[in-house]
Amino acid sequence: MAADPAITLRLPDGKPLPMPKGSTLLEVAKAIGARLAKDAIAAKLDGRIVDLSERVQSDAQVAILTPQSPEGLAVIRHSAAHVMASAVKQLFPGALVTIGPAVDDGVNGFYYDFDFDRGFTEEDVAKITARMEEIIRQDVPFARSEVSRDEAQARFAAQGESYKLELLEAIPAGEQVSLYQHGEFVDLCRGPHLPSTGRIPAFKLMSVAGAYWRGDSKRKMLARIYGNAFASKKDLEAHLSLLEEARRRDHRLLGKQLDLFSFSPSVGGGLVLWHPKGAQVRYLIEDFWRQTHFDYGYELVNTPHIGRAELWQTSGHLGFYKDNMYAPMEIEGNPFYLKPMNCPFHIEIYKSALRSYRDMPIRFAELGTVYRYEASGVLHGLMRVRGFTQDDAHIFCRPDQLDREIRRCLQHTFFLLRAFGFDKFDIYLSTRPEKFVGEPADWERAQEALRSAMQAEGLEFKIDPGEGVFYGPKIDIKIHDSLGRSWQCTTVQVDFNLPRRFEVEYVDQNNTRVQPFMVHRALLGSIERFFGVLLEHHAGRFPAWLAPVQAVVLPVTRDQQAYAQKVQAAFRAAGLRVQLDDRSEKLGFRIREAQLAKVPFMLVVGQREVEQGGVSPRAGGGEDLGFMSLDEAIGRLSREAARPARPVVEEV
């Protein structure tokens, strides 16, 4: 018998690998090495992630996936979701199966939605976990098959799986669909999956929740079970430990403990009430923000909270953003909307005078409060609210100034974020979405301007296809907090659309009216969200320059009360935020109270301090810094609590 004709596979390192035509990807893994074949769980074939049982029929690019790769981890999680669904069907045969994807939201790695009227209890989850462990021990193979849509419909109809039938209705008649089966459980699925259930190393069911079918609040509420799976038990334990630390740092919990902010049903969901200490921190953030904007050549403006419907019609928001805007209010027969963005107002300020090319660039900045409708189910503390303050700015510039202005925005961004303690970033260039306004050529021009500015600054970035907003491409910068989580903050966006819609012009050197470039940018994103991220990043222990109370004076007994008041006055005269705790409680109790309040320093005053005219400071963590003279202590705290130095702004 003649040997199978050879094909050439190209491995990730560029090396060629000759293989017989029709070889499975598991056979390819074995040909590369026995260790790789043992670890292999899936493969990438010409960029597609596929099962190891897939046969290769022609020359191709091939990569073998292991549990340690991000793609391999997604396969583990998807397979764990199927095992969970099979366990549910075994224990609760009346539950109907809907969909169960792999996800990565920082907590969960997969979920499955079920039509199960009574929902799932903690006791049910424990039973499902035990049954999943049994299915994993049985090491049941995952088998892929392709059938016609009609055959799949007949199969799921016989099982009474009405949600699968609805999904199949969207597939054209005559097309093939793929099914995956392990044991008696079968599901409509593109795959890929692990070779068998026994290859799931470690998993945990995380929580139960409700979810509308297809996200439509008019459809039935389903029962969702979340879970996660990892490449090893060690990785799972590390994840659970991280989640426990994240719960300890939850800004909603810390906001209540430290008396920073609250929400009230009487006011409405997603609307923040800032308490004195929280407002103090917010003021310090905003004051530093303002100073850096003066340093970078911005002019501050203020604009109204509402605007006429015509304004939002011209801007395009009523056409592209209306679902996120609140219903209009009528004033003297004219409809007005709460502003979802500040840009049209800044444009109107620009248009209030005739501008010359000599005036450019013009940089307007505002801490502008905006209002966006968010469903109650997605509200989340300070991270997702309905009214928030954007650190907004708009730059109007000549074409020859565009690259320089974008670079200045980037330099300003990293100075500001580093000043608040962030030093790791993910940078993305978000390109044209499916639904957009303007000409494609303008979009390409804007995208290139953003790309070239990042390259000139030596920044590493990724392309995020289709994630630009409807009126322009943008740079998105995400910060990593102390737990390694990623948060969206900065956006820098070039806009050709709004200047055209509003007929924004300036007079060039030829005395001709031309359209300027317009750059939208927000560096912190929103004050509310940034405050929440900052609070969790520092676990409530703000840097001393941001702490609402920088030190508390603690007299040991009532005998030192008068001197303690003088100490407080001296520190306050030096510009430090110092409180006096002269309650009759024991000193140890008051020290512990100050530590729980995350106060950076405690100034203990006993009889020795009175006699020698000094204080005995302690750091917030409890470290005794020893006796210091009053001047020495004020100098030490003043240095510790100093606001970050102002930026050195270099022309680019």
MOCORWO-V616217 format. One record per helix or strand of 3 or more residues. SS is the DSSP state (a for helix, b for strand). FROM is the first residue (numbers start at 1). TO is the last residue. Records with the same first field share a line. If there is no record, write none. Layout:
SS=FROM-TO, FROM-TO
This chain:
b=6-10, 16-20, 40-45, 48-50, 60-66, 110-115, 143-148, 176-182, 185-188, 202-212, 221-230, 306-308, 329-331, 334-338, 362-371, 387-397, 425-430, 462-464, 474-480, 486-495, 517-522, 551-555, 578-580, 601-605, 614-619, 624-629
a=25-32, 34-39, 70-91, 122-138, 149-159, 162-169, 197-199, 213-215, 233-248, 251-257, 276-295, 309-315, 317-320, 322-324, 343-350, 357-359, 376-378, 399-419, 440-456, 497-501, 527-537, 558-573, 587-596, 607-612, 630-640
